[in-house]
Amino acid sequence: MKKDVIQVEGMTCNHCKAAVEGTLNNLDGVKGAEVNLDAKNVTVDYDENVVTVDKMKEEIEDQGYDVV
């Protein structure tokens, strides 16, 4: 298991938080995702043998947010 913090621009409300967390939590290999709106990031616990950081970033961008 690994934990990474991904910087995300454009999240401003609880709907944004739910969209990003929901997208990441639905990915195989992601054990948990928690958005911090004030810090503009999401902390993800995941199995690096199943899912990559690049895949998670791609999924966030598909929701309409910018990964820094």
C-alpha positions as CSV (number, residue, x, y, z in Angstrom):
1,M,0.0,0.0,0.0
2,K,1.1,3.5,-0.8
3,K,-0.1,7.0,0.1
4,D,0.2,10.0,-2.2
5,V,-1.1,13.6,-2.3
6,I,-2.3,14.9,-5.6
7,Q,-2.7,18.7,-6.1
8,V,-6.0,19.5,-7.8
9,E,-7.1,23.0,-9.0
10,G,-10.8,23.9,-9.5
11,M,-12.4,22.1,-6.5
12,T,-14.5,24.6,-4.6
13,C,-17.4,22.9,-3.0
14,N,-18.7,19.6,-1.5
15,H,-20.0,18.5,-4.9
16,C,-16.4,18.8,-6.2
17,K,-15.1,16.9,-3.2
18,A,-17.7,14.1,-3.8
19,A,-17.0,13.9,-7.5
20,V,-13.2,13.5,-7.1
21,E,-13.5,11.1,-4.1
22,G,-16.1,9.0,-5.8
23,T,-14.2,8.7,-9.0
24,L,-11.0,7.7,-7.3
25,N,-12.7,5.3,-4.8
26,N,-14.3,3.5,-7.8
27,L,-10.9,2.7,-9.3
28,D,-9.5,-0.8,-8.7
29,G,-6.6,-0.6,-6.3
30,V,-7.7,2.6,-4.5
31,K,-8.5,1.9,-0.8
32,G,-9.4,5.4,0.1
33,A,-9.4,9.0,-1.2
34,E,-9.9,12.2,0.9
35,V,-10.2,15.7,-0.6
36,N,-9.0,18.7,1.4
37,L,-10.7,21.7,-0.3
38,D,-8.6,24.3,1.6
39,A,-5.3,22.7,0.6
40,K,-6.6,22.0,-2.9
41,N,-5.5,18.3,-2.8
42,V,-6.6,14.8,-2.5
43,T,-4.8,12.1,-0.4
44,V,-5.1,8.7,-1.9
45,D,-4.3,5.3,-0.3
46,Y,-3.8,2.8,-3.0
47,D,-2.1,-0.4,-4.2
48,E,0.7,0.7,-6.6
49,N,0.6,-2.8,-8.2
50,V,-3.0,-2.3,-9.3
51,V,-3.3,1.4,-10.2
52,T,-0.9,4.2,-11.1
53,V,-0.8,7.8,-10.1
54,D,-1.0,8.7,-13.8
55,K,-4.3,6.8,-14.0
56,M,-5.7,8.6,-11.0
57,K,-4.7,12.0,-12.4
58,E,-6.3,11.1,-15.7
59,E,-9.6,10.2,-13.9
60,I,-9.5,13.5,-11.9
61,E,-9.0,15.5,-15.2
62,D,-11.9,13.6,-16.8
63,Q,-14.1,15.0,-14.0
64,G,-13.1,18.5,-15.2
65,Y,-10.4,19.4,-12.7
66,D,-6.8,20.4,-13.3
67,V,-4.0,18.3,-11.8
68,V,-1.0,20.4,-10.9
